[in-house]
Amino acid sequence: MINWLSGGLRWVFDQIVAYSGNYGIAIILVTILIRLALLPLTIKQTKSLQAMKEIQPKLAEIQRKYKNNPQEMQTHSMKLYQEYKINPLGGCLPMLIQIPILWAFLLVLRTLPEDSAAQFLFWNLLQKDPYYVLPVLAMITQYINTQQTATDESQKGMLLVMPLFIGLVGMSLPAGLVLYWVINNCFSIVQQAWIAKRYPAVPQGGQTK
């Protein structure tokens, strides 16, 4: 699957490079195309996250009331999800889809020829970022993105762990892959704000569409 995905990605990449003559422009445009293709799933994810935020007080009450009875806790939690028509795993799909895309992007970068097209602004996109600018940007944008999608207080730790992890890993990856992650995060931040405005949280006691 990864080889098939990277092959298709490489074809699209080559078409854009043929017109733009630059890997950086191709990475930005391909990232935007991928995010637009995932837009329907992202809308569902955002609505699911908004609904999860809405029912957090009720979930907390169930957890408090049945803390010594895990089976009852699970039963009542599932009833609450059904009442609000929420799939607890609904917000995970777009994130899971991003993983093979990320690997495919890495494979594409590893097969690109080292030439002038690899130079984008301050970086050789096939090499690690020697200035650590892109890893830092990846860390900051990941933090903002994670903050937008956090549904309860217990996720505060993830708000710090995930961005730090992304930043540290980004220091050892090709700058082109980190650029993809930065653009992906920036697009996600704007998209998340737009979707949240267009599809506001349902009133207390309501249901998601």
Contacts in CASP RR format, 6 or more apart in sequence:
PFRMAT RR
TARGET T0000
AUTHOR 0000-0000-0000
METHOD contacts of the structure
MODEL  1
MINWLSGGLRWVFDQIVAYSGNYGIAIILVTILIRLALLPLTIKQTKSLQ
AMKEIQPKLAEIQRKYKNNPQEMQTHSMKLYQEYKINPLGGCLPMLIQIP
ILWAFLLVLRTLPEDSAAQFLFWNLLQKDPYYVLPVLAMITQYINTQQTA
TDESQKGMLLVMPLFIGLVGMSLPAGLVLYWVINNCFSIVQQAWIAKRYP
AVPQGGQTK
1 100 0 8 1.000
2 100 0 8 1.000
2 103 0 8 1.000
2 104 0 8 1.000
2 107 0 8 1.000
3 107 0 8 1.000
5 100 0 8 1.000
5 101 0 8 1.000
5 104 0 8 1.000
6 103 0 8 1.000
6 104 0 8 1.000
6 105 0 8 1.000
6 107 0 8 1.000
6 108 0 8 1.000
7 104 0 8 1.000
7 108 0 8 1.000
9 30 0 8 1.000
9 101 0 8 1.000
9 104 0 8 1.000
9 105 0 8 1.000
9 108 0 8 1.000
10 108 0 8 1.000
10 111 0 8 1.000
12 30 0 8 1.000
12 33 0 8 1.000
13 26 0 8 1.000
13 27 0 8 1.000
13 30 0 8 1.000
13 108 0 8 1.000
16 25 0 8 1.000
16 26 0 8 1.000
16 29 0 8 1.000
16 30 0 8 1.000
17 23 0 8 1.000
17 26 0 8 1.000
17 117 0 8 1.000
20 26 0 8 1.000
20 29 0 8 1.000
21 117 0 8 1.000
22 117 0 8 1.000
22 119 0 8 1.000
22 120 0 8 1.000
23 112 0 8 1.000
23 117 0 8 1.000
23 118 0 8 1.000
23 120 0 8 1.000
23 125 0 8 1.000
23 126 0 8 1.000
23 176 0 8 1.000
24 120 0 8 1.000
24 125 0 8 1.000
24 176 0 8 1.000
24 179 0 8 1.000
25 120 0 8 1.000
27 120 0 8 1.000
27 125 0 8 1.000
27 176 0 8 1.000
27 179 0 8 1.000
27 180 0 8 1.000
27 183 0 8 1.000
28 179 0 8 1.000
28 183 0 8 1.000
30 180 0 8 1.000
31 180 0 8 1.000
31 183 0 8 1.000
31 184 0 8 1.000
31 187 0 8 1.000
32 183 0 8 1.000
32 187 0 8 1.000
34 101 0 8 1.000
34 184 0 8 1.000
35 42 0 8 1.000
35 184 0 8 1.000
35 187 0 8 1.000
35 188 0 8 1.000
35 191 0 8 1.000
38 94 0 8 1.000
38 97 0 8 1.000
39 191 0 8 1.000
41 93 0 8 1.000
41 94 0 8 1.000
41 97 0 8 1.000
42 94 0 8 1.000
42 188 0 8 1.000
42 191 0 8 1.000
42 192 0 8 1.000
42 195 0 8 1.000
43 195 0 8 1.000
43 199 0 8 1.000
44 90 0 8 1.000
44 91 0 8 1.000
44 93 0 8 1.000
45 90 0 8 1.000
45 91 0 8 1.000
45 93 0 8 1.000
45 94 0 8 1.000
46 192 0 8 1.000
46 195 0 8 1.000
46 196 0 8 1.000
46 199 0 8 1.000
47 195 0 8 1.000
47 199 0 8 1.000
47 208 0 8 1.000
47 209 0 8 1.000
48 86 0 8 1.000
48 87 0 8 1.000
48 90 0 8 1.000
48 91 0 8 1.000
48 208 0 8 1.000
49 91 0 8 1.000
49 149 0 8 1.000
49 151 0 8 1.000
50 196 0 8 1.000
50 199 0 8 1.000
50 200 0 8 1.000
50 201 0 8 1.000
50 202 0 8 1.000
50 208 0 8 1.000
51 84 0 8 1.000
51 85 0 8 1.000
51 86 0 8 1.000
51 201 0 8 1.000
51 202 0 8 1.000
51 208 0 8 1.000
52 86 0 8 1.000
52 88 0 8 1.000
52 151 0 8 1.000
52 152 0 8 1.000
53 151 0 8 1.000
53 152 0 8 1.000
53 201 0 8 1.000
54 84 0 8 1.000
54 201 0 8 1.000
54 202 0 8 1.000
54 204 0 8 1.000
54 205 0 8 1.000
54 206 0 8 1.000
55 80 0 8 1.000
55 81 0 8 1.000
55 84 0 8 1.000
55 86 0 8 1.000
56 151 0 8 1.000
56 152 0 8 1.000
58 80 0 8 1.000
59 77 0 8 1.000
59 80 0 8 1.000
60 152 0 8 1.000
62 73 0 8 1.000
62 76 0 8 1.000
62 77 0 8 1.000
62 80 0 8 1.000
63 73 0 8 1.000
63 77 0 8 1.000
66 72 0 8 1.000
66 73 0 8 1.000
66 76 0 8 1.000
67 73 0 8 1.000
81 87 0 8 1.000
81 88 0 8 1.000
83 207 0 8 1.000
84 205 0 8 1.000
84 206 0 8 1.000
84 207 0 8 1.000
84 208 0 8 1.000
85 207 0 8 1.000
85 208 0 8 1.000
86 208 0 8 1.000
98 184 0 8 1.000
102 177 0 8 1.000
102 180 0 8 1.000
102 181 0 8 1.000
105 177 0 8 1.000
105 180 0 8 1.000
106 173 0 8 1.000
106 174 0 8 1.000
106 177 0 8 1.000
109 125 0 8 1.000
109 126 0 8 1.000
109 174 0 8 1.000
109 176 0 8 1.000
109 177 0 8 1.000
110 174 0 8 1.000
112 118 0 8 1.000
112 126 0 8 1.000
114 126 0 8 1.000
118 124 0 8 1.000
118 125 0 8 1.000
118 126 0 8 1.000
119 125 0 8 1.000
120 175 0 8 1.000
120 176 0 8 1.000
120 179 0 8 1.000
122 131 0 8 1.000
122 133 0 8 1.000
123 129 0 8 1.000
123 131 0 8 1.000
123 134 0 8 1.000
123 175 0 8 1.000
123 176 0 8 1.000
123 179 0 8 1.000
124 175 0 8 1.000
125 174 0 8 1.000
125 175 0 8 1.000
125 176 0 8 1.000
125 179 0 8 1.000
126 174 0 8 1.000
126 175 0 8 1.000
126 176 0 8 1.000
127 174 0 8 1.000
127 175 0 8 1.000
128 171 0 8 1.000
128 172 0 8 1.000
128 173 0 8 1.000
128 174 0 8 1.000
128 175 0 8 1.000
129 135 0 8 1.000
129 170 0 8 1.000
129 171 0 8 1.000
129 175 0 8 1.000
129 178 0 8 1.000
132 171 0 8 1.000
134 170 0 8 1.000
134 175 0 8 1.000
134 176 0 8 1.000
134 178 0 8 1.000
134 179 0 8 1.000
134 182 0 8 1.000
135 166 0 8 1.000
135 167 0 8 1.000
135 168 0 8 1.000
135 170 0 8 1.000
135 171 0 8 1.000
135 178 0 8 1.000
136 167 0 8 1.000
137 182 0 8 1.000
138 166 0 8 1.000
138 167 0 8 1.000
138 170 0 8 1.000
138 178 0 8 1.000
138 181 0 8 1.000
138 182 0 8 1.000
138 185 0 8 1.000
139 163 0 8 1.000
139 164 0 8 1.000
139 166 0 8 1.000
139 167 0 8 1.000
140 163 0 8 1.000
141 182 0 8 1.000
141 185 0 8 1.000
141 186 0 8 1.000
141 189 0 8 1.000
142 162 0 8 1.000
142 163 0 8 1.000
142 166 0 8 1.000
142 167 0 8 1.000
142 181 0 8 1.000
142 185 0 8 1.000
143 159 0 8 1.000
143 160 0 8 1.000
143 162 0 8 1.000
143 163 0 8 1.000
144 185 0 8 1.000
144 189 0 8 1.000
145 185 0 8 1.000
145 188 0 8 1.000
145 189 0 8 1.000
145 192 0 8 1.000
146 158 0 8 1.000
146 159 0 8 1.000
146 162 0 8 1.000
146 163 0 8 1.000
147 159 0 8 1.000
148 189 0 8 1.000
148 192 0 8 1.000
148 193 0 8 1.000
148 196 0 8 1.000
149 192 0 8 1.000
150 156 0 8 1.000
150 158 0 8 1.000
150 159 0 8 1.000
166 181 0 8 1.000
170 177 0 8 1.000
170 178 0 8 1.000
170 181 0 8 1.000
202 208 0 8 1.000
END
